[in-house]
């Protein structure tokens, strides 16, 4: 049977649950050995990604990525985090903030595969499409 | 002038409302041979349309086919060389749609409904989804109106009705496309819209075909959907569904449509290519397990709807190419079992000079006889049996020279029947003329006409009867009836013509 990175991540998570110190180190070393034996070392990033998703799900953590043209103030940051916490019924929110001049204005919020794009760039693109269709 | 443009633009912009909502966005993780593996898009549905956006503003369309645990397999419709790993992919929540309108008639479009004939854009009035559930039993009407193909052997022996699915099957170079084109040419003035779907064929062949239709004045009521051999397999895969969507647009207006899929063997091959690239398990002849469903869901959309549900019909002529006459291969048997009959073309007959090379013994129309007009039914009733008996006697007579009188007579009649059913390409014959010829044949008027003069007799008789059997023509054309009075007049006209002809 073919083993996917998701399968390995689930197995690692279950094996390491409640372990710490030397036990944890030994377990992780053995996990890497399995990846090497199964020639899956190239998929280690996918395994880590899947492991992080499992951990986030179990601990009620949401990862948010915010991109804006001129940065977001601290008040707006905490308001955004609270809003996301409420929407996704999450316990923790880990947020990353980026600046991108090309967006011109507004803000783009990404949580998992959901995106709320309220930037001027996006609005202009939509206007362009609208005018092409109207023609 | 510039003020006017600015004012117009202002008005347009005032109508614009930028709706911002949460969108599902995924990322391309792998791209190869027209297939993309996409991460994210957790709520996507099978056959949903997605759009690929790279940073430069190029937008490409795709269709989600494989829904896996951690990725989605998408076929890309168009040039996939512009899409790269990491590009954004958005789900649309809609099935792939194509623009349709009445102005699509006379045009050549690609598998996405965009014009490719250089005659400018087509203004769309509606968008039709390419995948639709076929009409149910309650909405349907049984087949009762004929499709006049103009090909004598088909109209007489293997009649096709409106709403029927009749397979055209045969080896390469046996005249499958020619039959289909002749049928389109004969629809002039028959109140029929034609859709020709070209799948995986050379552009040059299609160009010739379009020119032929244009020359015959058939492009006015025809739409050509082209997914040529040079385009990716995804285009060949969706082309027949696009064709039937265009047909449904016209059927929804209560019109009758004839659709030709040329050919479904190449369609199956394109689907096999896509399925193998998507790593679906291969089955018989390496086709995926759902290749039957691929064709059945397409052909089930051909139907005749009752008046309560808007009327109209879609008659389908799928074409299948066989290898060395093997009709028991996987795809031919599948499509034979789906359709309401098949027209089998044989290489041997083709090289014997019997063209169209229809093998009457292997061809069948399961529902068409109820759509035949009375006059045709009357004259062609025993023709199939006569031809079958002739073939048997012909094989038997090669062993001996002493044959009794009735056998000789039967052989002579059979030879004449074969001769009468021969027909040149692009020369469809009107139904009423077919009736006259077949009446003369089955009633024995041609028995003593020399074989080499049969064609001459036929054309002369048609011309003569038009002016000397007016009652008969009126009955056949207007009331589609067959009365003793009309028959008497026709019989007399044939007898009179024969006296003059044999002198």
Interface residues (C-beta under 8 A of the other chain):
Chain A: X4 X5 X6 X50 X110 X112 X113 X114 X115 X116 X117 X118 X122 X123 X125 X126 X127 X130 X131 X134
Chain B: X9 X12 X13 X15 X16 X18 X20 X21 X22 X23 X24 X25 X26 X39 X40 X41 X42 X57 X69 X70
